[in-house]
Amino acid sequence: MKNIIFAAAIVLIFFSSCSKELDCCIIEGNEQKWELVEMTGSFTPSVSTGNDMDWQEYYLLNTNTGTFTKSRTTDGVQTSASGTFVFNSTEEEHSIKLTYPSDNELIANCTGDLIEVLIIESENTLKGTWAPCDGPGLKYKRTE
């Protein structure tokens, strides 16, 4: 009986610590800016940062309204798209699910739909999910 209670307590502590970790990412700051800081190649283990990346990109997340804007600059041309987002949490990972209102070239996913998912690696790091389907690996850092 003691082992069951101990195991239940460990599981409860694990789940409460996960939600606290996610809360730090969600609650702090009304607007969060996440900038692309690293891009990895899909076929070779190449890594580029800063101006060496194929493009510059950032997300602005407004946690009060659940809306976002994604902006990408390629060869001096800026493109933007907006939509809504929600934070998701499972036992395996924490993520941000971005939903665009219509098809857009900025949507970085493997499914071809209007949803993009970013994995929350820490309170200051996000990772894109495009790499498994031959897109670049994208890493973002929180700057605001």
ABEGO torsion letter per residue (X at the ends): XAAAAAAAAAAAAAAAAAAAAAAAAAABEABBBBBBABBBBAABBBBBBEAABABBBBBBBBAAAGBBBBBBBBGGBBBBBBBBBBBBBBAABBBBBBBBABBBAABBBAAGBABBBBBBABAABBBBAAAAAGBBBBBBBBAX
